[in-house]
Every structure is written in C-alpha cells, then in structure tokens.
Amino acid sequence: MFFVYERWADKAAIESHDKEPHTQKLMQIGQTALATAPDFYFLGDTNPLPDRSKSANADDELFIIFFIFKFDPTYRNQILAQFEDHITNTRKEEEGNILVDLYTVDGQEDTLAVYEHWRK
C-alpha cells in the first residue's frame, strides 16, 4: 500500500503536473501494476488553517501519521469545533509537534482527514 500527500497552490498547478512526462510515466505503470484503482481524496482546509511556520530539522527522527475517518454528520460542527481547540493547543503546548492539520474531504460531509508530523 502506498500513500501520497500533496499540497498544491491551485487546481491549475495540479492539472499542469498531470501533463508532465514523468507523471504520465507513473500513471502508465500504475495502470499495469496496481491491484485496484487508487482512492483520491480532495481535501479542504479547516480552522485553524494549516501551519507552515515549523519545519523538521535534518537530524530529527520523524514520526508522521495520516488518518481518514468517517463520523455521524449530525455531529460535524461539534467535531470541527473540538478539533479546532485540540489543534490550537497541540501546536502551542506540545514541543514535539511539527504539524497537525485537519482537512475536510470535498463532497463527503461525514469524512475528515488528519495529518500529524512529530519529532520522536
């Protein structure tokens, strides 16, 4: 299983990337080598917005977590509010945290994605 996380400036940037020869070669190999078609999740930002002020140091041992989960959509506002509080406090208070970001998933009101990047 492979996981790819990409962040693009805009839709035009990813459309240009898709036309590049190296991307086309990867897609050709994928058509032959993949057991199933990949799942794509187009993510939207939440509050607080993703934080790009911290970065990893070259000598850090890194630990990265990415998870996608579904929930009862009647609790959406509560879950988003609690994650906003959680992320704000994690960023401020937990020294080992480099990034923690929450994303909505376009077209799926019952799905969220979390990206966490930590120093061990």
KEKEVO-576637 format. One record per residue: residue number from 1; x, y, z of N, C-alpha, C, O in turn. Coordinates in pm, whole numbers, padded with zeros to 5 digits. Example, Ala and Ser with C-alpha at 12.3 -4.5 7.8 and 13.67 -1.06 7.14 Angstrom:
<rec n="1" n_east="01319" n_north="-00569" n_up="00780" ca_east="01230" ca_north="-00450" ca_up="00780" c_east="01320" c_north="-00330" c_up="00780" o_east="01424" o_north="-00332" o_up="00846"/>
<rec n="2" n_east="01285" n_north="-00225" n_up="00708" ca_east="01367" ca_north="-00106" ca_up="00714" c_east="01290" c_north="00003" c_up="00787" o_east="01341" o_north="00114" o_up="00804"/>
END
This chain:
<rec n="1" n_east="00086" n_north="-00118" n_up="00000" ca_east="00000" ca_north="00000" ca_up="00000" c_east="00090" c_north="00123" c_up="00000" o_east="00188" o_north="00130" o_up="00074"/>
<rec n="2" n_east="00057" n_north="00219" n_up="-00082" ca_east="00129" ca_north="00345" ca_up="-00087" c_east="00036" c_north="00457" c_up="-00047" o_east="-00085" o_north="00450" o_up="-00068"/>
<rec n="3" n_east="00094" n_north="00562" n_up="00012" ca_east="00019" ca_north="00680" ca_up="00050" c_east="00093" c_north="00801" c_up="-00006" o_east="00215" o_north="00811" o_up="00008"/>
<rec n="4" n_east="00020" n_north="00892" n_up="-00069" ca_east="00079" ca_north="01014" ca_up="-00122" c_east="-00002" c_north="01132" c_up="-00069" o_east="-00124" o_north="01134" o_up="-00077"/>
<rec n="5" n_east="00069" n_north="01230" n_up="-00014" ca_east="00006" ca_north="01353" ca_up="00035" c_east="00067" c_north="01467" c_up="-00043" o_east="00188" o_north="01488" o_up="-00039"/>
<rec n="6" n_east="-00016" n_north="01541" n_up="-00114" ca_east="00031" ca_north="01652" ca_up="-00196" c_east="-00048" c_north="01777" c_up="-00161" o_east="-00167" o_north="01770" o_up="-00131"/>
<rec n="7" n_east="00019" n_north="01892" n_up="-00165" ca_east="-00046" ca_north="02020" ca_up="-00140" c_east="-00009" c_north="02111" c_up="-00257" o_east="00109" o_north="02137" o_up="-00282"/>
<rec n="8" n_east="-00111" n_north="02158" n_up="-00328" ca_east="-00091" ca_north="02236" ca_up="-00449" c_east="-00141" c_north="02379" c_up="-00431" o_east="-00233" o_north="02404" o_up="-00353"/>
<rec n="9" n_east="-00078" n_north="02472" n_up="-00502" ca_east="-00117" ca_north="02614" ca_up="-00493" c_east="-00259" c_north="02635" c_up="-00545" o_east="-00334" o_north="02716" o_up="-00489"/>
<rec n="10" n_east="-00295" n_north="02564" n_up="-00651" ca_east="-00429" ca_north="02578" ca_up="-00708" c_east="-00453" c_north="02463" c_up="-00805" o_east="-00365" o_north="02380" o_up="-00830"/>
<rec n="11" n_east="-00573" n_north="02459" n_up="-00858" ca_east="-00611" ca_north="02349" ca_up="-00948" c_east="-00527" c_north="02350" c_up="-01077" o_east="-00495" o_north="02244" o_up="-01131"/>
<rec n="12" n_east="-00492" n_north="02468" n_up="-01124" ca_east="-00411" ca_north="02478" ca_up="-01245" c_east="-00274" c_north="02412" c_up="-01226" o_east="-00221" o_north="02352" o_up="-01320"/>
<rec n="13" n_east="-00218" n_north="02422" n_up="-01107" ca_east="-00087" ca_north="02362" ca_up="-01079" c_east="-00093" c_north="02210" c_up="-01088" o_east="-00003" o_north="02147" o_up="-01146"/>
<rec n="14" n_east="-00196" n_north="02150" n_up="-01032" ca_east="-00207" ca_north="02004" ca_up="-01039" c_east="-00240" c_north="01958" c_up="-01181" o_east="-00193" o_north="01853" o_up="-01224"/>
<rec n="15" n_east="-00320" n_north="02035" n_up="-01252" ca_east="-00351" ca_north="02000" ca_up="-01391" c_east="-00224" c_north="02004" c_up="-01477" o_east="-00207" o_north="01920" o_up="-01565"/>
<rec n="16" n_east="-00138" n_north="02101" n_up="-01452" ca_east="-00010" ca_north="02109" ca_up="-01523" c_east="00079" c_north="01990" c_up="-01487" o_east="00142" o_north="01931" o_up="-01574"/>
<rec n="17" n_east="00083" n_north="01955" n_up="-01359" ca_east="00161" ca_north="01841" ca_up="-01311" c_east="00116" c_north="01711" c_up="-01380" o_east="00199" o_north="01629" o_up="-01420"/>
<rec n="18" n_east="-00014" n_north="01695" n_up="-01393" ca_east="-00069" ca_north="01573" ca_up="-01455" c_east="-00024" c_north="01557" c_up="-01600" o_east="-00025" o_north="01445" o_up="-01652"/>
<rec n="19" n_east="00013" n_north="01665" n_up="-01665" ca_east="00054" ca_north="01660" ca_up="-01806" c_east="00205" c_north="01637" c_up="-01824" o_east="00251" o_north="01613" o_up="-01935"/>
<rec n="20" n_east="00281" n_north="01643" n_up="-01715" ca_east="00426" ca_north="01625" ca_up="-01722" c_east="00462" c_north="01483" c_up="-01765" o_east="00393" o_north="01388" o_up="-01726"/>
<rec n="21" n_east="00568" n_north="01466" n_up="-01844" ca_east="00608" ca_north="01331" ca_up="-01889" c_east="00634" c_north="01234" c_up="-01773" o_east="00597" o_north="01117" o_up="-01782"/>
<rec n="22" n_east="00698" n_north="01280" n_up="-01665" ca_east="00727" ca_north="01190" ca_up="-01553" c_east="00598" c_north="01146" c_up="-01483" o_east="00591" o_north="01033" o_up="-01433"/>
<rec n="23" n_east="00498" n_north="01232" n_up="-01479" ca_east="00369" ca_north="01196" ca_up="-01421" c_east="00297" c_north="01097" c_up="-01511" o_east="00238" o_north="01000" o_up="-01464"/>
<rec n="24" n_east="00302" n_north="01121" n_up="-01641" ca_east="00238" ca_north="01030" ca_up="-01737" c_east="00300" c_north="00890" c_up="-01729" o_east="00229" o_north="00790" o_up="-01737"/>
<rec n="25" n_east="00433" n_north="00883" n_up="-01713" ca_east="00500" ca_north="00753" ca_up="-01700" c_east="00453" c_north="00680" c_up="-01574" o_east="00427" o_north="00560" o_up="-01577"/>
<rec n="26" n_east="00441" n_north="00753" n_up="-01465" ca_east="00394" ca_north="00692" ca_up="-01340" c_east="00251" c_north="00639" c_up="-01356" o_east="00219" o_north="00530" o_up="-01310"/>
<rec n="27" n_east="00165" n_north="00716" n_up="-01421" ca_east="00028" ca_north="00672" ca_up="-01442" c_east="00021" c_north="00549" c_up="-01533" o_east="-00064" o_north="00463" o_up="-01512"/>
<rec n="28" n_east="00109" n_north="00541" n_up="-01632" ca_east="00113" ca_north="00424" ca_up="-01720" c_east="00152" c_north="00298" c_up="-01643" o_east="00092" o_north="00193" o_up="-01660"/>
<rec n="29" n_east="00253" n_north="00311" n_up="-01557" ca_east="00294" ca_north="00196" ca_up="-01475" c_east="00180" c_north="00157" c_up="-01381" o_east="00154" o_north="00038" o_up="-01361"/>
<rec n="30" n_east="00115" n_north="00256" n_up="-01325" ca_east="00004" ca_north="00229" ca_up="-01233" c_east="-00109" c_north="00152" c_up="-01299" o_east="-00171" o_north="00067" o_up="-01235"/>
<rec n="31" n_east="-00137" n_north="00180" n_up="-01425" ca_east="-00244" ca_north="00108" ca_up="-01494" c_east="-00215" c_north="-00041" c_up="-01503" o_east="-00308" o_north="-00123" o_up="-01506"/>
<rec n="32" n_east="-00090" n_north="-00076" n_up="-01508" ca_east="-00050" ca_north="-00217" ca_up="-01518" c_east="-00027" c_north="-00279" c_up="-01381" o_east="-00068" o_north="-00393" o_up="-01357"/>
<rec n="33" n_east="00038" n_north="-00206" n_up="-01291" ca_east="00088" ca_north="-00264" ca_up="-01166" c_east="-00011" c_north="-00259" c_up="-01049" o_east="00001" o_north="-00340" o_up="-00957"/>
<rec n="34" n_east="-00106" n_north="-00168" n_up="-01050" ca_east="-00195" ca_north="-00154" ca_up="-00936" c_east="-00300" c_north="-00265" c_up="-00933" o_east="-00358" o_north="-00300" o_up="-01035"/>
<rec n="35" n_east="-00323" n_north="-00319" n_up="-00813" ca_east="-00425" ca_north="-00423" ca_up="-00797" c_east="-00565" c_north="-00363" c_up="-00806" o_east="-00658" o_north="-00427" o_up="-00855"/>
<rec n="36" n_east="-00581" n_north="-00239" n_up="-00758" ca_east="-00709" ca_north="-00169" ca_up="-00766" c_east="-00682" c_north="-00022" c_up="-00797" o_east="-00569" o_north="00026" o_up="-00780"/>
<rec n="37" n_east="-00783" n_north="00047" n_up="-00841" ca_east="-00768" ca_north="00190" ca_up="-00869" c_east="-00743" c_north="00265" c_up="-00738" o_east="-00797" o_north="00228" o_up="-00634"/>
<rec n="38" n_east="-00660" n_north="00371" n_up="-00742" ca_east="-00634" ca_north="00445" ca_up="-00618" c_east="-00757" c_north="00522" c_up="-00570" o_east="-00844" o_north="00559" o_up="-00650"/>
<rec n="39" n_east="-00763" n_north="00543" n_up="-00440" ca_east="-00866" ca_north="00629" ca_up="-00381" c_east="-00808" c_north="00770" c_up="-00375" o_east="-00698" o_north="00790" o_up="-00323"/>
<rec n="40" n_east="-00880" n_north="00867" n_up="-00427" ca_east="-00838" ca_north="01006" ca_up="-00422" c_east="-00931" c_north="01082" c_up="-00328" o_east="-01053" o_north="01067" o_up="-00334"/>
<rec n="41" n_east="-00873" n_north="01163" n_up="-00241" ca_east="-00948" ca_north="01248" ca_up="-00150" c_east="-00899" c_north="01391" c_up="-00173" o_east="-00783" o_north="01423" o_up="-00147"/>
<rec n="42" n_east="-00987" n_north="01476" n_up="-00220" ca_east="-00953" ca_north="01616" ca_up="-00240" c_east="-00992" c_north="01690" c_up="-00112" o_east="-01108" o_north="01694" o_up="-00074"/>
<rec n="43" n_east="-00890" n_north="01747" n_up="-00047" ca_east="-00907" ca_north="01800" ca_up="00087" c_east="-00930" c_north="01949" c_up="00087" o_east="-00878" o_north="02022" o_up="00003"/>
<rec n="44" n_east="-01009" n_north="01995" n_up="00185" ca_east="-01033" ca_north="02136" ca_up="00207" c_east="-00982" c_north="02175" c_up="00344" o_east="-00985" o_north="02094" o_up="00437"/>
<rec n="45" n_east="-00935" n_north="02297" n_up="00359" ca_east="-00881" ca_north="02345" ca_up="00486" c_east="-00992" c_north="02364" c_up="00590" o_east="-01108" o_north="02384" o_up="00556"/>
<rec n="46" n_east="-00953" n_north="02358" n_up="00716" ca_east="-01043" ca_north="02387" ca_up="00828" c_east="-00975" c_north="02491" c_up="00916" o_east="-00864" o_north="02537" o_up="00886"/>
<rec n="47" n_east="-01040" n_north="02527" n_up="01024" ca_east="-00980" ca_north="02618" ca_up="01122" c_east="-00925" c_north="02539" c_up="01239" o_east="-00990" o_north="02444" o_up="01283"/>
<rec n="48" n_east="-00809" n_north="02574" n_up="01291" ca_east="-00719" ca_north="02674" ca_up="01235" c_east="-00658" c_north="02624" c_up="01103" o_east="-00646" o_north="02504" o_up="01080"/>
<rec n="49" n_east="-00621" n_north="02719" n_up="01020" ca_east="-00563" ca_north="02683" ca_up="00890" c_east="-00433" c_north="02606" c_up="00910" o_east="-00371" o_north="02616" o_up="01016"/>
<rec n="50" n_east="-00391" n_north="02528" n_up="00810" ca_east="-00263" ca_north="02458" ca_up="00821" c_east="-00149" c_north="02553" c_up="00856" o_east="-00142" o_north="02665" o_up="00804"/>
<rec n="51" n_east="-00061" n_north="02508" n_up="00944" ca_east="00051" ca_north="02589" ca_up="00993" c_east="00178" c_north="02548" c_up="00920" o_east="00219" o_north="02432" o_up="00926"/>
<rec n="52" n_east="00239" n_north="02640" n_up="00850" ca_east="00363" ca_north="02611" ca_up="00778" c_east="00482" c_north="02683" c_up="00841" o_east="00587" o_north="02695" o_up="00777"/>
<rec n="53" n_east="00469" n_north="02732" n_up="00964" ca_east="00578" ca_north="02805" ca_up="01027" c_east="00684" c_north="02714" c_up="01086" o_east="00797" o_north="02759" o_up="01107"/>
<rec n="54" n_east="00653" n_north="02588" n_up="01115" ca_east="00750" ca_north="02494" ca_up="01170" c_east="00798" c_north="02401" c_up="01060" o_east="00726" o_north="02374" o_up="00964"/>
<rec n="55" n_east="00921" n_north="02354" n_up="01075" ca_east="00971" ca_north="02255" ca_up="00981" c_east="01062" c_north="02157" c_up="01054" o_east="01110" o_north="02186" o_up="01164"/>
<rec n="56" n_east="01083" n_north="02045" n_up="00994" ca_east="01169" ca_north="01943" ca_up="01053" c_east="01315" c_north="01984" c_up="01040" o_east="01353" o_north="02052" o_up="00945"/>
<rec n="57" n_east="01396" n_north="01942" n_up="01135" ca_east="01540" ca_north="01960" ca_up="01128" c_east="01599" c_north="01835" c_up="01064" o_east="01544" o_north="01726" o_up="01077"/>
<rec n="58" n_east="01710" n_north="01850" n_up="00995" ca_east="01771" ca_north="01738" ca_up="00924" c_east="01808" c_north="01623" c_up="01018" o_east="01806" o_north="01507" o_up="00977"/>
<rec n="59" n_east="01840" n_north="01653" n_up="01144" ca_east="01882" ca_north="01548" ca_up="01237" c_east="01767" c_north="01491" c_up="01319" o_east="01789" o_north="01404" o_up="01403"/>
<rec n="60" n_east="01646" n_north="01537" n_up="01296" ca_east="01530" ca_north="01484" ca_up="01369" c_east="01494" c_north="01344" c_up="01323" o_east="01501" o_north="01312" o_up="01204"/>
<rec n="61" n_east="01455" n_north="01261" n_up="01419" ca_east="01385" ca_north="01138" ca_up="01384" c_east="01239" c_north="01179" c_up="01374" o_east="01185" o_north="01239" o_up="01467"/>
<rec n="62" n_east="01174" n_north="01147" n_up="01263" ca_east="01038" ca_north="01195" ca_up="01240" c_east="00937" c_north="01083" c_up="01253" o_east="00967" o_north="00966" o_up="01228"/>
<rec n="63" n_east="00819" n_north="01121" n_up="01293" ca_east="00706" ca_north="01029" ca_up="01303" c_east="00587" c_north="01100" c_up="01240" o_east="00548" o_north="01208" o_up="01285"/>
<rec n="64" n_east="00530" n_north="01040" n_up="01138" ca_east="00421" ca_north="01103" ca_up="01063" c_east="00299" c_north="01012" c_up="01067" o_east="00310" o_north="00891" o_up="01047"/>
<rec n="65" n_east="00183" n_north="01072" n_up="01094" ca_east="00056" ca_north="01000" ca_up="01099" c_east="-00040" c_north="01069" c_up="01003" o_east="-00047" o_north="01192" o_up="01001"/>
<rec n="66" n_east="-00113" n_north="00992" n_up="00926" ca_east="-00221" ca_north="01046" ca_up="00844" c_east="-00337" c_north="00950" c_up="00856" o_east="-00323" o_north="00830" o_up="00831"/>
<rec n="67" n_east="-00452" n_north="01002" n_up="00893" ca_east="-00567" ca_north="00913" ca_up="00900" c_east="-00692" c_north="00983" c_up="00847" o_east="-00707" o_north="01105" o_up="00859"/>
<rec n="68" n_east="-00778" n_north="00904" n_up="00789" ca_east="-00906" ca_north="00949" ca_up="00735" c_east="-01014" c_north="00873" c_up="00810" o_east="-01006" o_north="00751" o_up="00825"/>
<rec n="69" n_east="-01113" n_north="00946" n_up="00858" ca_east="-01219" ca_north="00879" ca_up="00933" c_east="-01356" c_north="00934" c_up="00899" o_east="-01370" o_north="01049" o_up="00857"/>
<rec n="70" n_east="-01456" n_north="00850" n_up="00919" ca_east="-01596" ca_north="00886" ca_up="00896" c_east="-01665" c_north="00903" c_up="01031" o_east="-01624" o_north="00843" o_up="01131"/>
<rec n="71" n_east="-01770" n_north="00984" n_up="01034" ca_east="-01843" ca_north="01012" ca_up="01157" c_east="-01990" c_north="01040" c_up="01122" o_east="-02025" o_north="01058" o_up="01005"/>
<rec n="72" n_east="-02072" n_north="01042" n_up="01222" ca_east="-02213" ca_north="01077" ca_up="01206" c_east="-02219" c_north="01227" c_up="01174" o_east="-02181" o_north="01308" o_up="01258"/>
<rec n="73" n_east="-02266" n_north="01265" n_up="01054" ca_east="-02262" ca_north="01406" ca_up="01014" c_east="-02345" c_north="01500" c_up="01102" o_east="-02327" o_north="01621" o_up="01095"/>
<rec n="74" n_east="-02436" n_north="01447" n_up="01184" ca_east="-02510" ca_north="01536" ca_up="01275" c_east="-02417" c_north="01595" c_up="01381" o_east="-02453" o_north="01694" o_up="01446"/>
<rec n="75" n_east="-02299" n_north="01536" n_up="01400" ca_east="-02201" ca_north="01587" ca_up="01497" c_east="-02090" c_north="01669" c_up="01432" o_east="-01993" o_north="01705" o_up="01498"/>
<rec n="76" n_east="-02104" n_north="01699" n_up="01304" ca_east="-01998" ca_north="01768" ca_up="01229" c_east="-01950" c_north="01896" c_up="01296" o_east="-01830" o_north="01913" o_up="01316"/>
<rec n="77" n_east="-02040" n_north="01986" n_up="01331" ca_east="-02000" ca_north="02113" ca_up="01391" c_east="-01927" c_north="02092" c_up="01524" o_east="-01830" o_north="02162" o_up="01553"/>
<rec n="78" n_east="-01974" n_north="01997" n_up="01604" ca_east="-01910" ca_north="01968" ca_up="01732" c_east="-01769" c_north="01912" c_up="01710" o_east="-01675" o_north="01951" o_up="01779"/>
<rec n="79" n_east="-01757" n_north="01821" n_up="01616" ca_east="-01626" ca_north="01760" ca_up="01589" c_east="-01529" c_north="01865" c_up="01537" o_east="-01414" o_north="01870" o_up="01582"/>
<rec n="80" n_east="-01573" n_north="01950" n_up="01445" ca_east="-01485" ca_north="02054" ca_up="01392" c_east="-01442" c_north="02151" c_up="01501" o_east="-01326" o_north="02190" o_up="01507"/>
<rec n="81" n_east="-01535" n_north="02190" n_up="01589" ca_east="-01501" ca_north="02282" ca_up="01698" c_east="-01401" c_north="02218" c_up="01794" o_east="-01307" o_north="02283" o_up="01838"/>
<rec n="82" n_east="-01422" n_north="02091" n_up="01827" ca_east="-01330" ca_north="02023" ca_up="01919" c_east="-01192" c_north="02007" c_up="01857" o_east="-01091" o_north="02025" o_up="01925"/>
<rec n="83" n_east="-01186" n_north="01974" n_up="01727" ca_east="-01057" ca_north="01964" ca_up="01661" c_east="-00987" c_north="02099" c_up="01654" o_east="-00864" o_north="02106" o_up="01668"/>
<rec n="84" n_east="-01063" n_north="02208" n_up="01633" ca_east="-01001" ca_north="02340" ca_up="01631" c_east="-00931" c_north="02368" c_up="01764" o_east="-00818" o_north="02417" o_up="01766"/>
<rec n="85" n_east="-00999" n_north="02338" n_up="01874" ca_east="-00940" ca_north="02356" ca_up="02008" c_east="-00819" c_north="02264" c_up="02025" o_east="-00713" o_north="02307" o_up="02072"/>
<rec n="86" n_east="-00835" n_north="02138" n_up="01988" ca_east="-00728" ca_north="02039" ca_up="02003" c_east="-00603" c_north="02079" c_up="01924" o_east="-00492" o_north="02073" o_up="01977"/>
<rec n="87" n_east="-00621" n_north="02118" n_up="01800" ca_east="-00508" ca_north="02155" ca_up="01715" c_east="-00440" c_north="02281" c_up="01767" o_east="-00317" o_north="02288" o_up="01771"/>
<rec n="88" n_east="-00518" n_north="02380" n_up="01805" ca_east="-00460" ca_north="02504" ca_up="01859" c_east="-00372" c_north="02473" c_up="01980" o_east="-00261" o_north="02525" o_up="01990"/>
<rec n="89" n_east="-00422" n_north="02391" n_up="02071" ca_east="-00345" ca_north="02358" ca_up="02191" c_east="-00226" c_north="02268" c_up="02162" o_east="-00120" o_north="02286" o_up="02221"/>
<rec n="90" n_east="-00242" n_north="02172" n_up="02073" ca_east="-00130" ca_north="02085" ca_up="02036" c_east="-00017" c_north="02167" c_up="01977" o_east="00099" o_north="02147" o_up="02014"/>
<rec n="91" n_east="-00048" n_north="02259" n_up="01887" ca_east="00055" ca_north="02343" ca_up="01825" c_east="00127" c_north="02429" c_up="01928" o_east="00249" o_north="02445" o_up="01920"/>
<rec n="92" n_east="00055" n_north="02484" n_up="02024" ca_east="00114" ca_north="02573" ca_up="02124" c_east="00191" c_north="02499" c_up="02232" o_east="00297" o_north="02545" o_up="02275"/>
<rec n="93" n_east="00140" n_north="02385" n_up="02277" ca_east="00187" ca_north="02325" ca_up="02401" c_east="00274" c_north="02201" c_up="02386" o_east="00342" o_north="02162" o_up="02481"/>
<rec n="94" n_east="00274" n_north="02137" n_up="02271" ca_east="00345" ca_north="02011" ca_up="02258" c_east="00471" c_north="02031" c_up="02173" o_east="00464" o_north="02046" o_up="02051"/>
<rec n="95" n_east="00586" n_north="02032" n_up="02242" ca_east="00714" ca_north="02064" ca_up="02177" c_east="00747" c_north="01976" c_up="02058" o_east="00803" o_north="02024" o_up="01959"/>
<rec n="96" n_east="00712" n_north="01849" n_up="02064" ca_east="00748" ca_north="01757" ca_up="01957" c_east="00664" c_north="01772" c_up="01832" o_east="00694" o_north="01709" o_up="01731"/>
<rec n="97" n_east="00560" n_north="01853" n_up="01838" ca_east="00472" ca_north="01867" ca_up="01722" c_east="00533" c_north="01961" c_up="01619" o_east="00569" o_north="02074" o_up="01651"/>
<rec n="98" n_east="00544" n_north="01913" n_up="01496" ca_east="00587" ca_north="01998" ca_up="01385" c_east="00464" c_north="02048" c_up="01311" o_east="00451" o_north="02168" o_up="01284"/>
<rec n="99" n_east="00373" n_north="01957" n_up="01278" ca_east="00249" ca_north="01994" ca_up="01211" c_east="00135" c_north="01908" c_up="01263" o_east="00153" o_north="01789" o_up="01290"/>
<rec n="100" n_east="00020" n_north="01968" n_up="01276" ca_east="-00104" ca_north="01892" ca_up="01296" c_east="-00212" c_north="01972" c_up="01223" o_east="-00241" o_north="02086" o_up="01259"/>
<rec n="101" n_east="-00270" n_north="01912" n_up="01123" ca_east="-00369" ca_north="01979" ca_up="01040" c_east="-00490" c_north="01889" c_up="01019" o_east="-00477" o_north="01767" o_up="01008"/>
<rec n="102" n_east="-00606" n_north="01950" n_up="01015" ca_east="-00732" ca_north="01880" ca_up="00989" c_east="-00787" c_north="01929" c_up="00857" o_east="-00785" o_north="02049" o_up="00827"/>
<rec n="103" n_east="-00838" n_north="01837" n_up="00777" ca_east="-00895" ca_north="01870" ca_up="00647" c_east="-01033" c_north="01809" c_up="00632" o_east="-01059" o_north="01698" o_up="00678"/>
<rec n="104" n_east="-01121" n_north="01883" n_up="00567" ca_east="-01247" ca_north="01825" ca_up="00522" c_east="-01217" c_north="01749" c_up="00392" o_east="-01111" o_north="01767" o_up="00332"/>
<rec n="105" n_east="-01309" n_north="01665" n_up="00350" ca_east="-01294" ca_north="01592" ca_up="00224" c_east="-01407" c_north="01640" c_up="00133" o_east="-01525" o_north="01627" o_up="00165"/>
<rec n="106" n_east="-01368" n_north="01694" n_up="00018" ca_east="-01466" ca_north="01750" ca_up="-00074" c_east="-01575" c_north="01648" c_up="-00108" o_east="-01545" o_north="01534" o_up="-00144"/>
<rec n="107" n_east="-01700" n_north="01690" n_up="-00095" ca_east="-01813" ca_north="01607" ca_up="-00132" c_east="-01849" c_north="01499" c_up="-00032" o_east="-01938" o_north="01418" o_up="-00058"/>
<rec n="108" n_east="-01781" n_north="01496" n_up="00084" ca_east="-01810" ca_north="01394" ca_up="00185" c_east="-01825" c_north="01462" c_up="00321" o_east="-01728" o_north="01482" o_up="00394"/>
<rec n="109" n_east="-01946" n_north="01497" n_up="00354" ca_east="-01975" ca_north="01569" ca_up="00478" c_east="-01950" c_north="01485" c_up="00604" o_east="-01949" o_north="01539" o_up="00714"/>
<rec n="110" n_east="-01931" n_north="01354" n_up="00586" ca_east="-01911" ca_north="01264" ca_up="00700" c_east="-01767" c_north="01215" c_up="00712" o_east="-01740" o_north="01115" o_up="00778"/>
<rec n="111" n_east="-01672" n_north="01287" n_up="00648" ca_east="-01534" ca_north="01239" ca_up="00643" c_east="-01437" c_north="01354" c_up="00670" o_east="-01453" o_north="01465" o_up="00619"/>
<rec n="112" n_east="-01336" n_north="01325" n_up="00752" ca_east="-01229" ca_north="01420" ca_up="00780" c_east="-01095" c_north="01349" c_up="00766" o_east="-01087" o_north="01227" o_up="00777"/>
<rec n="113" n_east="-00990" n_north="01427" n_up="00742" ca_east="-00855" ca_north="01374" ca_up="00732" c_east="-00765" c_north="01454" c_up="00826" o_east="-00777" o_north="01576" o_up="00836"/>
<rec n="114" n_east="-00675" n_north="01384" n_up="00894" ca_east="-00582" ca_north="01447" ca_up="00987" c_east="-00440" c_north="01412" c_up="00944" o_east="-00409" o_north="01296" o_up="00916"/>
<rec n="115" n_east="-00354" n_north="01513" n_up="00941" ca_east="-00211" ca_north="01495" ca_up="00911" c_east="-00134" c_north="01544" c_up="01033" o_east="-00149" o_north="01659" o_up="01075"/>
<rec n="116" n_east="-00050" n_north="01457" n_up="01090" ca_east="00033" ca_north="01493" ca_up="01205" c_east="00177" c_north="01458" c_up="01174" o_east="00207" o_north="01352" o_up="01121"/>
<rec n="117" n_east="00267" n_north="01550" n_up="01209" ca_east="00409" ca_north="01534" ca_up="01185" c_east="00478" c_north="01568" c_up="01317" o_east="00466" o_north="01680" o_up="01368"/>
<rec n="118" n_east="00550" n_north="01471" n_up="01372" ca_east="00609" ca_north="01484" ca_up="01505" c_east="00756" c_north="01456" c_up="01505" o_east="00807" o_north="01381" o_up="01421"/>
<rec n="119" n_east="00827" n_north="01518" n_up="01599" ca_east="00963" ca_north="01478" ca_up="01632" c_east="00951" c_north="01367" c_up="01733" o_east="00870" o_north="01376" o_up="01825"/>
<rec n="120" n_east="01031" n_north="01260" n_up="01718" ca_east="01026" ca_north="01150" ca_up="01815" c_east="01087" c_north="01195" c_up="01946" o_east="01093" o_north="01117" o_up="02041"/>
END
